[in-house]
């Protein structure tokens, strides 16, 4: 299991105090907290290290490509625009970051990155890593990469996979929200349509909730199924193919006319011959602009995609208490699933939580981040069910208390 340790990086100061500071990255990992608490910061660091580990394991890059000339900070952290997070107000870099993966161990301290191979490298599963940024609803109205790049490079990469997903749509795809809403794609004019019982509109004309969920759902659907197909095919390469691959990598690095972006694209194309066997889906605010019932449908679909392969992982940043509550339902449903003996009860359970969306309690971890002191704590649980004593639910309780106070005033009038 991969894990990460963070201290003095952007909004994260104290970091996680238990488990010697190590944050476990389980099959389903959630980060909750206020704005500016560092949820996306952790997710972006995880995404960066996972990509670096993949690039090193596959042979796209060498360790010096990350350790020399502060490239880890100036190039690879800049991809997610977290390169300035290393410095405090006095301009001092006191960041301490460690990442333990399946094949490599990374440690950043004293303004230097060190990289070591780990013993169980042979157990490494090549991942398809997708970072789904919160800005995804821009895609419905803006398509040019020049404009999209004003937001982040990760959004540009997400748009690439969105285009790939659209081209895979051969027939209408039903969305996991509302009733009988389908996505259709007209490839000739590059138009995404939403179709209901009595309407058909372009995605750019739809509500903000649809503009948020359609790209998220389609990309997750496309990559989960793509990885599932690839994992069923032998991914081993012959020694001759490996040697050709290494020569190809050397030629790409030797080409001085390539920009960093062109080199990365060329390496990606060259490396595509390796079959990916796990899908790591990192999603910022999946609840964005969605009604609570729609958040449930969206979450259950992401869990179903995550369950398609054993090694898949779903990493989520969220402000929504509903997601935590719906996750507890998925955990409870999983506990009941194996106990059910009749088709009647199995059907009832499936209507509450799709059976493919249930989750084992041991596969989930939730971390709560504080913007006040930059600390991180793990949310407790009771018999595997996440505790309701968390930051998000506290505010629901606080609103009830405020209303009770108003009622008390009313009684005294």
RADACOR-V689366 format. One line per field, one symbol per residue. ss: DSSP state (h for helix, s for strand, l for the rest). A space follows every 50 residues. Layout:
ss = ???
//
This chain:
ss = llssssslsllsllssllhhhlsslllsssssslllllhhhhhhhhhhhh hhhhhhhhlllllhhhhhhhhhhhhhlhhhllhhhhslllllsllsssss lllssssssllsssssslllhhhlllsssssslhhhhhhhllllhhhhll llhhhhhhhhhhhhhhhlllllsslllllllsssssllllssssslllls sshhhllhhhhhhhhhhhhhhhhhhhhhhhhlllllllhhhhhhhhhhhh hhhhlllllhhhhhhhhhhhhllllllssssssslllllllhhhhhhhhh hhhhhhllllllssssssllhhhhhhhhhhhhhhhhhlllllhhhhhhhh hhllhhhlllhhhsssssslllllssssllssllssllllhhhhhhhhhh hhhhhhhhhhhhl
//
